[in-house]
Amino acid sequence: MIADDVTEQKQLDSEVQQVQKLQSIGQLAAGIAHEINTPIQYVGDNVRFLQDSFNDLAEVISDSRKLLDEAGKGKVEPVSVAQLEERIEEVDLDYLHEEIPAAISQSLEGIDRVAKIVRAMKEFSHPGAEEKSLTDINKAIESTAIVTRNVWKYHAELEMDLDPGMPEVLCFPGPFNEVILNIIVNAAHAITEKLGESSTEKGVIRITSRAEGDWAVVRISDSGTGIPEAAQAHVFEPFFTTKEVGHGTGQGLSLSHRIIVDNHAGELNFETRAGEGTTFIVRLPLSSDAS
């Protein structure tokens, strides 16, 4: 019976985490749509430009062929030469020679950008595995940063210094992503609260990963408001939040703490200074026998 209760509780926790993650994605959906729409728009503009340019070049080619045919017959009509010169001037070949490669390059960049966002969303939103798996947490951090970009890009620069030698970590990938998302979103909100919604100034969110002894350590720092002293003891309590109504449920950090501490035998702590910012520190065991 005890084993059944434990299994049922684990399943319930997994379902709660998945619901919380999907809620987070729902809240980010408009921003993600914007992130995808922007490159799609300029890809569309570039394709229309290329279509028009192709039509212009097709006319130049047609006139050139006509002139070549006449040259092959040994009789070039002056009107044909004049027509080709006029056509070349109309389409501005020098301009097309410069702009067509740029349009192609920009379009490829836009397609790559959309593909990157879609891959990140796929990795982030995939249902969590029932078993732990060896995970590239650097890649997970990068994907989550992409998913949350529309939350932080207006008020913060996001810097990453990820340990290239970080070994894969045995963890639940989906829940780990959720933890990183919650902390990044909180960091963005703290900076916005400090600077103001209309400010053009930007703060900094900095994410580092390091292998330190038997631990994989992720630090997420922000230059936001910091956590008031009176609130520090309650940060990981369910439904506790210092945000305005509508800006947080108070579940994110509580769930994150449970994921890291209970599900991964890890640690989730923070360091903060009022008015200067906060650093959340995630520690996951590197040993394969972590439970």
Buried (B, 14 or more C-beta within 10 A) or exposed (E): EEEEEEEEEEEEBBEEBBEBBEEBBEEBEEBBEEBBEBBBEBBEBBEEBBEEBEEBBEBBEEBBEBBEEBEEEEEBEEEBEEBBEEBBEEBEBEEBEEBBEEBEEBBEEBEEBBEBBEEBBEBBBEEBBEEBEEBBBBBBBBBBBBBBBBBBBBBBEBEEEBBEEBEBBBBBBBBBBBBBBBBBBBBBBBBBBBBEEEEEEBBBBBBBBBBEEEBBBBBBBBBBBBBEEEBEEBBBEEEBBBEEEEEBBBBBBBBBBBBBBEBBBBBBEBEBEEEEBBBBBBBBBBEEEBE
